[in-house]
Amino acid sequence: MSQKIVDKVSEYLTSNIPIKLISQGAEAVVFTTNVHPYLPKDQIGDDSDVQYIIKYRPPKEYRHPDIDKSLTKHRTLSETRILAKLYQIKDIHVPKIIASDVFNGCIWLEFLGEELPNNAGFSNLKHFLWMYNKDGANAYDPIVLRTLYEVGRQVGLLHWNDYCHGDLTTSNIVLVRDIHNENSWQPHLIDFGLGSISSMVEDKGVDLYVLERAILSTHSAYAERYNKAIIEGFSSVYKNEGEAGLKKLNELLNRFEEVRLRGRKRSMIG
Ligand SMILES: Nc1ncnc2c1ncn2[C@@H]1O[C@H](COP(=O)(O)OP(=O)(O)OP(=O)(O)O)[C@@H](O)[C@H]1O
């Protein structure tokens, strides 16, 4: 990780905003901070545990500077818009947007999730499933199956409202513990950098396929039951919408099967 990027972000944010680097992905560098970008401390209380996420898209040196600026602006704007819209849809869980500076490629978000017990890592779906299936005994714990069903419901709500995620991996699903029930986890979808508004059944089928593959590759021994729970949750959203929902669900599940077959053919050919 280049210190240059950290220095650049620190300079842009000023020294009043301490930042901690938590991730460097292909697209963005992600930091946490305990300072709200515009509310004074007395308006947000004095809880120094409150965290915010700063997602920054650094310039890519290999791109022409004008194209780079335009791409950064468009991608940041697109992710901001999608998150802002999704946040308003009933029952869909995504992080709240706090601020967005599209020209500098910077989004501030509500921080979600927590550290799992026994050093199991951050509470994304990937670590959560590892925590439960580490020794096999608790792999199908009702808490796990219920959480996966809720994951399916979140994806179902997303698709029913004609949004697609574009990179639906188990790291992009963050679990937030219910404050009233420590065994209940609510999945939140993050990272809409490749998200889109789309009514295309193909895009939705690919979303489901990417998630299925992600579960299969990291939790292979339990993947069948896990994916079944996800599809049950997903289907419940569509079944709730009467005839129109059922029709769309059938179309979508058929396309999902087609995407799967294509994927299988590809992996056989190599
Ligand atoms: N709102 C949030 N709350 C808590 N953690 C977050 C949040 N947003 C991002 N993160 C953390 O930062 C990581 C990277 O964020 P994100 O996936 O949005 O960036 P990215 O650069 O697109 O990542 P990648 O290229 O690895 O997919 C996430 O996997 C997660 O651990």
The ligand as an SDF file (V2000), in Angstrom:
LIG
                    3D

 31 33  0  0  0  0  0  0  0  0999 V2000
  -20.0780    0.5820    5.4490 N   0  0  0  0  0  0  0  0  0  0  0  0
  -19.1040   -0.2520    5.8120 C   0  0  0  0  0  0  0  0  0  0  0  0
  -19.0340   -0.7020    7.0890 N   0  0  0  0  0  0  0  0  0  0  0  0
  -18.0370   -1.5250    7.4990 C   0  0  0  0  0  0  0  0  0  0  0  0
  -17.0400   -1.9450    6.6910 N   0  0  0  0  0  0  0  0  0  0  0  0
  -17.0410   -1.5290    5.4240 C   0  0  0  0  0  0  0  0  0  0  0  0
  -18.0620   -0.6680    4.9100 C   0  0  0  0  0  0  0  0  0  0  0  0
  -17.7890   -0.4100    3.6110 N   0  0  0  0  0  0  0  0  0  0  0  0
  -16.6510   -1.0790    3.3360 C   0  0  0  0  0  0  0  0  0  0  0  0
  -16.1920   -1.7520    4.4100 N   0  0  0  0  0  0  0  0  0  0  0  0
  -14.9900   -2.6130    4.5020 C   0  0  0  0  0  0  0  0  0  0  0  0
  -14.0620   -2.2460    3.4860 O   0  0  0  0  0  0  0  0  0  0  0  0
  -13.8790   -3.3230    2.5650 C   0  0  0  0  0  0  0  0  0  0  0  0
  -13.7300   -2.7800    1.1590 C   0  0  0  0  0  0  0  0  0  0  0  0
  -14.8680   -2.0040    0.8120 O   0  0  0  0  0  0  0  0  0  0  0  0
  -15.5170   -2.0760   -0.6340 P   0  0  0  0  0  0  0  0  0  0  0  0
  -15.8050   -3.5190   -0.9540 O   0  0  0  0  0  0  0  0  0  0  0  0
  -16.6530   -1.1320   -0.6830 O   0  0  0  0  0  0  0  0  0  0  0  0
  -14.3000   -1.5160   -1.5150 O   0  0  0  0  0  0  0  0  0  0  0  0
  -13.6590   -2.0990   -2.8560 P   0  0  0  0  0  0  0  0  0  0  0  0
  -12.4070   -1.3560   -3.1170 O   0  0  0  0  0  0  0  0  0  0  0  0
  -14.6970   -2.1290   -3.9100 O   0  0  0  0  0  0  0  0  0  0  0  0
  -13.2520   -3.5300   -2.4170 O   0  0  0  0  0  0  0  0  0  0  0  0
  -12.8720   -4.7650   -3.3570 P   0  0  0  0  0  0  0  0  0  0  0  0
  -12.1380   -4.2270   -4.5610 O   0  0  0  0  0  0  0  0  0  0  0  0
  -12.0350   -5.5970   -2.4120 O   0  0  0  0  0  0  0  0  0  0  0  0
  -14.2150   -5.3860   -3.6950 O   0  0  0  0  0  0  0  0  0  0  0  0
  -15.1050   -4.2180    2.7600 C   0  0  0  0  0  0  0  0  0  0  0  0
  -14.8610   -5.5480    2.4030 O   0  0  0  0  0  0  0  0  0  0  0  0
  -15.3990   -4.0540    4.2420 C   0  0  0  0  0  0  0  0  0  0  0  0
  -14.5670   -4.8990    5.0100 O   0  0  0  0  0  0  0  0  0  0  0  0
  1  2  1  0
  2  3  1  0
  2  7  2  0
  3  4  2  0
  4  5  1  0
  5  6  2  0
  6  7  1  0
  6 10  1  0
  7  8  1  0
  8  9  2  0
  9 10  1  0
 10 11  1  0
 11 12  1  0
 11 30  1  0
 12 13  1  0
 13 14  1  0
 13 28  1  0
 14 15  1  0
 15 16  1  0
 16 17  2  0
 16 18  1  0
 16 19  1  0
 19 20  1  0
 20 21  2  0
 20 22  1  0
 20 23  1  0
 23 24  1  0
 24 25  2  0
 24 26  1  0
 24 27  1  0
 28 29  1  0
 28 30  1  0
 30 31  1  0
M  END
$$$$
